[in-house]
Amino acid sequence: MIRDGDRVAVALSGGKDSLTLLEALLMLEKRAPVEFTVCAFTIEQGKFLRPVEPLGEYLRARGVAWTYYHDRPSTRLLDEQPEHGCDLCSRYRRRAIYDVARGLGANVIAFGHTADDFCEALLRNALFNGRLSAMPPVTYSRARDFRLIRPLVFTSEEITHAFAESLGAPVIPCGCSQKTGTVRRSLRDLFSTLEKDYPHLKETLLAAMGNLAPARPTVPGPGGRQAVAAGDRRIVPWLRPPSFS
């Protein structure tokens, strides 16, 4: 994921996951067998439920180079409330992330997606988008000017929550995470219910992402036959999860 000479920009959302990622990379920076540097940035889209200033104070005290960017096109969406607003917001955020990372001289962007996010993405794509795919731990931007990494692929949110609390770092929640009646909330509730009887469910799903057998027969939907024939590799083949215990 990280190579000698990389400059890694951590996408700091203000939540427990990205804070955990930042601290892990800062520790790795001191111990890794390769030399790389770490910086952080936060994109303001008008959705934070608490002031961001305490986060900035915390990062300055830690000596972290942090950039706070207010994306005005994103905040206009809150007033306009267009159709497909979530898709537009995501597109605006991606553009802002690339612009900020480019200004920071970074060639790597690190995101705080956890094992929970990977499993939810797999089910969301299968159940609602009709395709078997998940987020890759390592990929590239479309123009290949940034390597995009998700180092917390084997880390559960239970761990990031406990670690962030131990830091005493200010957590800045986003309004989107508090919404009810969303697909994401439904999937989280589903996992919560199933894990009462099957506590290793997410480990099994992560293993499934690495055990796809594209040569075996499947039921082809629209475009499915071509995907099977091509051996669709969007499912990440490298996941071999450790125990979360």
N, C-alpha and C positions, 0 to 999 in steps of 0.2 A: 504493500500500500504506500509506504513512504520510502523514498530513495535518497541517496546522498545528494546534498545540494538543494533539496526541495525547500520551498517556502510555503508553509501550510497555513491557510486562512480558515479559522473555525467559524462556521455559521452559528453564532450565538443567539438563540431565540429568547433567552432569559429563563428557559425552563430547566428542570433538573437534569434532563438527558444531555443537553449541549454543555451545561456547566460541568457535568461529570467528564464528558469528552475532553473539554479544554484542560481540566486538571490532569487527566491521564496523559495527554500529549505533552504538557509542560514537564511532567515527570519523565516521560520517555525521551524528551529532548536532551535531558541530562545524562541518560544512561544508554541510549541506543548506540549501536556500533557504526551508525552513519550520522553525518552531521546534517541537521535541518533546523529551520527556524519556525516559530509559531507566532501568529498574530490572530486577532479575533475581530469580528464585526457584527453589528446588529442592524437589521433592516426595520425601520419604523413604518408600519402600514396602518397606523391608527387603531390598532386592536388590543394594545396592552391595557390590562385592567389596573395596573399600578404604575406609579412613576418609575422611569428608567434610571433616574439619577443614582439611587443606591447601588445599582449594578455597576455603573461607571466608577463610583467611589471604591467599590470592592476590587475591581480590576486594576485601578490605578495603584491601590495599596499592594496588590500582588505584582506590580511591575509589568502588567500585560499591555502590549500595544493594542489598543481597542479603537475601532472606528464606529461611530453611530451615524447612520445615514437615514434621513427622512425622505421616503419615496412619495412625492406628492401625487403622481398619477394613481398610486394605490389608494391613498386617502380619499381621492375624489370618488372612488367606487362606493365608499360608504354613504355618500350623499346621493349618488345616481342610482344605486341599487339595480344594476342592469341584470338581464337574464344571463344565466351561466356565470354569475359573479365570482364563484369559487374558482372556476377555470381561468377567468381573466386575472384574478388576484394572484394565482399561482404563476401565470405567465409574467406578470409584472414583477413578482418577487424574483423569479429566475433571472430576468433581465438586470434587475438591480444588483443581485448577488454577483453576476459576472462583471458588471461595471465596477463595483467596489473592489472585488478581488483583483481585477486588472490594475486598478489604481494602487493597490497595496503591493504590486509586484509578485503576487502569489501565482504559483503554477498548480497548486493542489488546493481543493476546497473540501473541508471535512464537515460532514453532517452528523447529527446526533441521533440517527434512527437506531432504535434498539431491536432486540429479537422480537418484541411484541409488535413493532411496526412492520417487520418483515412478514410475520405470520398474518397480520391483518391485510397487508397488501396482496398476499397470495390468495386469500379467500375472497377479497373484494374483486380482484380481477377475474377469478374463476366464477363467482356467483353473479356478478353484475355486469362484467364486461365481456364474458364469453371467451376468455383466453386464459391459458395456464402460464402465468408469468409472475415474477416477483422483482423486487428491487435488487440490483446487483451491488455487492459490497464495494466493488471497484469498477468504474466505468469512465467514460470521457464525455465532455460536452460535445455538442453536435459539431462544432468547428475544431474539436480536439485541441483547443488551447488550454483546457483545464482537465486535470485528472480529478475525478469526484470519488471520494472515499467515505465509507460508513463503518468506522472501526468498532462500533458497539453491536455488531451483528449477533454476537453470542452473549450479550449482556441483557438481562431482563430489567424491566422498569422497577421491579422491586429492589434491585441492587442500586440503580441510579438514584432512586428516591432516598434510600438509606444513606448513600454516600453524600448526596447534596445536603441532607440534614446535618450530617457530621461536619461538613465544612462551615455551616452557619452562613452560607452565601445567600444573598437575596434572590428569591425566585420571583420572576415577573410573569404571571400567567397571561395567556392570550385568550381573548374572548371566544375564538373559534373552538378552543378545547372545552369550553363550558356548554356548548350547544347540545341540546337533546333532539331526538328524532332524526338523527343523521345515520348514515350507513356506518360510519366509524363507531358511533356510540352503540349501535345495534351489535356490531361485531365484538366490541369489548364486553358487552353484557353476555353475549354468547360464550366467549372464552371464560368469563368469570364463572358462569354456571357449569360448564363442562369440566373446568379444572378442579372443581370440588370433588369429583369422582375420578378424574384423570389428571393428576398433578403434573405429569410430564408431557402434556399435550403439545406445548410449544417446541419442546426438544424434538418430538417426533415429526412435527411439521417442518422444522429446519432440516432434519435429516431427509425428509421427503424431497425437499428442494434440490438435494444433491444426488438423489437416486432416481431421477426421471429416466425412464426407458423409452425413448422416442420410437424405437423400432417395433415396439409391440403394438398390436391393433388397438385403436381407440375409436370412439364414435365421432366421425368427422362432421362438424357443422360447416357453416359458410366459411370457406377458406381453411377449414380444419385439415382437410386431406393434404393440401399443399404444405401446411405447417408440419404435419407428421412426416411427410415424405422428406422434407428438408431437414428434419431433426432439429426442431426449434430449440435453440440454446439460450433463450431468454431466462429460463429457470437456471439459477446459478448452480454450477456443478461442484463448487468447492466447499460447500458448507458441511462441516463435520462437528456438530455441537458438543461441547463438554457439558457436564452436569451443572445445573445452576445452584445445586445445594452447597 
